[in-house]
């Protein structure tokens, strides 16, 4: 009888230990990468890849959606089904993703906050300027590793909004950076069409690049021409205008740039914007550009532009020629 009682006590203790152990393991599973976030020596290549794969798989396929609501712009939208998914996403953002990369990833997977809750737009809708999505089930490789940065190569899949001239899949890079608090975070995502973290184009890309008629080589030529300075360094290509459909240098056709104070604006323009400021002097007279060139795509999207089959260089005034020389000299400084 004595041994029987001891045996029962032992079984009860064993069950309690196993129960506690299971709870501990379940908790560890939810935040299993936190122990890896201690520095460069403790984050192996395999762990770096697993971290990226887990985050992208969660955003891509791991979040269940439930209640449908009307989205921000009338689109079909669904809240996260489980509150735990919102908490998990917050943990990933806080511990493993820098803000700029988080905005990129949530845009890619159509995730947004709405009425104090998180949700996803339906998959058949375009997600703004994100044209390729990370393939969370594809292969990931370490491209390079330095003291404070790990570069991982990944596969991206084409969005249905792109034309047939685009490759169905293409490679891109994900960068993990060791931050000041000694935590590794996804800091940049670079893919040939969505290279926004470097060039600050965001939705402006659609003003220069016709996704139904241009091809990858057109985009690469665009980046090569306007995305670098004379020393080969990446530079921003952002636009500067008073209004979305306005002109860049409004008075460049009616008076000297020096007289109208446009020199300050000219000095802060990107190389791309400077080139378009140069061409808009011609465009006011209806200069015709090659079909689907960046100038064609850009000016045909502006209300004031009208093609003129009779266009001639002789149409330009002396003031316009003077301003062209000023802008050209500035453009050559890049």
Steps between C-alpha positions, in 0.01 A plus 500: 500500500785737589669445161169543323452844658855601405436382145180710476684807635779443246250477212329823611833682523601369157174624345548842661857523371397404149214751508733782607751394241240509224391849599862613501561355155186656360611839627849446358355405163318832471820703557767246417731748326537735795794301637674538162483878521812549713763595244696407194667191650173339611299544178615231259426501128239230551332697779500818289324319215253333737416836657422656163305195382289488816406868479413492128310170531298644789408811302434310179317185608489487879241769572139387490240759410144505624244780505469689170468878514511784250861607466661843495416572136192285465697185422420159646685469831511242779609527862744253655301209638722451806611777735821301558602572140492873571724443802738284299524764229578763765777279644653450156491874431643597838775241516587401143393760238601864461219746426576557130524126429184436705304747287635329188409150622151592621439673166619189319261277694212753498503532880382823660347641817135598471266619778752398768529147363727325249382342179584409141361614168374219279772337290346583165559872556815693413704615799619840386850500364606150618517302175696192613440295813751297696462127446497382862532136392787563258874464547696746714879537477762703684656736244736682735574547868682785672536599864164676516312392188382173345371502141260219407393422143136404452251427222223749416182413306337736250170663590212452256487876440823491299514451123624195314841657442595453864669181626270278707766461767811697577762521770528772762680565827399526865742674736529421871683772696638491853343804667622719786306297758691188384199349326489372142220653293390487138611845382464502120331301225631550148341360187552640152152647454422596858837654584332773701719490808785645297332729249198641692275470195211315666180555299681739262641196319167467319553846346815386317453129448209345310458159661310366199743612230845547651730210587767432758778630274319836471491531875866406539596765243286751692683419826840514332429841347337679795571292810872573537724804526822546300693303765273198469317555831128431528296822519134577558265555205210656690282766339436857614186679382246733655208288380485142363422612143698823514829592335835467674635847412178689431658823372776350286308583182414862581808654662856443606540246778718747691231767494222274624699347785485147358873448553435381857256236373741398227778440755291253701359300208607141446674405177174357365296808591768726351484309171121530491520872585726533196262305276185677621619815319477299179184319611311831533541530122379143445829321433424136414693231690569136410212277602527362855817696574503654848433842344207359299350332808554804721376783278205307358374472857485880541185691407684792341712294258382471138707340222587733214595335172628836376738549794832664416799628698420836341190518719716574805542856622836653598397478867424128465835438331671687782322288763587180315868592526469563874322167562740310274800633694339392826417156358864446403603544865347165600 
